[in-house]
Amino acid sequence: MIMNNELLKDLEWRGLINDCTDINALDDFLNEGSISLYCGFDPTADSLHIGHLLPVLMLRRFQKAGHKPLPLVGGATGYIGDPTGRSEERQVNSPEVIAGWVEKIKGQLSNFVDFEGENPAEMQNNYDWTANVSMLEFLREWGKHFNVNYMLAKESVVSRLDHGMTYTEFSYTILQGIDFKELYERKNCVLQIGGSDQWGNIVSGLEVIRKTNGHEAKAVGMTLPLVMKADGTKFGKTAGGAVWLDASRTTPYEMYQFFVNTADADVIKFIKYYTFLTRSEIEQLEKDFLEAPHERLAQKMLAKEIVCLVHGEAAFEQALKITDALFSGQVENLTSDEIEVGFKDVPSATLSEDLNLVDALVTIGAASSKREAREFVTNNSISINGEKQSNLEFMVEAKNAIDNKFTVVRRGRKNYFLVKHV
């Protein structure tokens, strides 16, 4: 179809519309004026991760276009867990843990959507309308709206049937359906967005709205694409696990490194997905990138935009400072805090006494023997805190360490080791 709404045109160009239950109705809604929309986030940890960022930014895109986001934290659904893509049930957490996670996620969401502007976002919690529902009421008032045959055909259920699925998880889609119905009636919410794996749950909500409010009730569901890399693997994971939005879990430097190492085949697509650069800016960036891919202009822009968006410009500047120091070997300008971040994953050793350089190289694993260590030193292959060191009698000691805490050892151009002085 030909969409008239500028926001939808932009989303389509960016590849952010995976599926929509009624794109014509959504186009009409958006052209008529401001709408309310929601997306749910279950508290399965104390932080959102990069997999949540696409729908979070979608809420932001709608808000920037004049619409009202209703980010929902699943204080109720978090008790159960969405079965999508899992071969076993999620771990059951205590009410106190879930409540704590809900508050932390609320705080994170406030970094992306505005709760005080002209069309302020309003945080929602589905625990508010489910906490006092009895089992009998749940079965009588809600269970009757859900056809078991229909539920069994859902992809999220089918994928679990061979492994077994509890009734608890089976009922998840009912709770999510109730959410859409409640927000439709309470907040005039006419749009639910979510990942492509949420299609079945979104459609369930539309069915509940239709059955409880009549066929004239109008609401729309829209899904975002599952973010895949060009090699066919799922985006958002590293060897160390998820890329978290909490700086204490994934530092801004680590996030910068994750995105600056994006493959050439993926980078323009991810810039469309994750940044607010305009179409003309992205098209110019793509042109410049294709002319000189070795300069990695697109990757650097992607990493900058996301780190600034998630953690702020100061955090980006620090991430860039650490990156430049590691690349150049000039680590002497880094603080001990920056060294702790940038060298978190390099081989290290803790020293409680001063050591001769040769012994220190063996201790931290930079050399396999004293003979090899002496060869590295005499061949001018060793740098200490950014300075070449060819003196076999040099002492690695706390008084010469950066902030009296760390000595950074570099062997060759790329091999780093860290001495921690105590």
JOLIN-V137158 format. One record per run of one state. SS is the DSSP state (H for helix, E for strand, C for the rest). FROM is the first residue (numbers start at 1). TO is the last residue. Records with the same first field share a line. If there is no record, write none. Layout:
BEGIN
SS=FROM-TO ; FROM-TO
END
This chain:
BEGIN
C=1-5 ; 15-18 ; 21-22 ; 33-35 ; 43-48 ; 65-67 ; 75-76 ; 80-94 ; 110-123 ; 130-134 ; 146-147 ; 153-154 ; 162-166 ; 171-171 ; 188-188 ; 214-219 ; 225-227 ; 229-233 ; 235-236 ; 239-240 ; 243-243 ; 245-251 ; 261-263 ; 275-278 ; 292-292 ; 296-296 ; 312-312 ; 329-330 ; 334-335 ; 343-346 ; 352-354 ; 364-369 ; 379-381 ; 385-386 ; 389-394 ; 397-397 ; 401-401 ; 403-405 ; 412-414 ; 422-422
H=6-14 ; 23-32 ; 50-64 ; 77-79 ; 95-109 ; 126-129 ; 135-145 ; 148-152 ; 155-161 ; 167-170 ; 172-187 ; 196-213 ; 252-260 ; 264-274 ; 279-291 ; 293-295 ; 297-311 ; 313-328 ; 331-333 ; 336-342 ; 357-363 ; 370-378 ; 398-400
E=19-20 ; 36-42 ; 49-49 ; 68-74 ; 124-125 ; 189-195 ; 220-224 ; 228-228 ; 234-234 ; 237-238 ; 241-242 ; 244-244 ; 347-351 ; 355-356 ; 382-384 ; 387-388 ; 395-396 ; 402-402 ; 406-411 ; 415-421
END
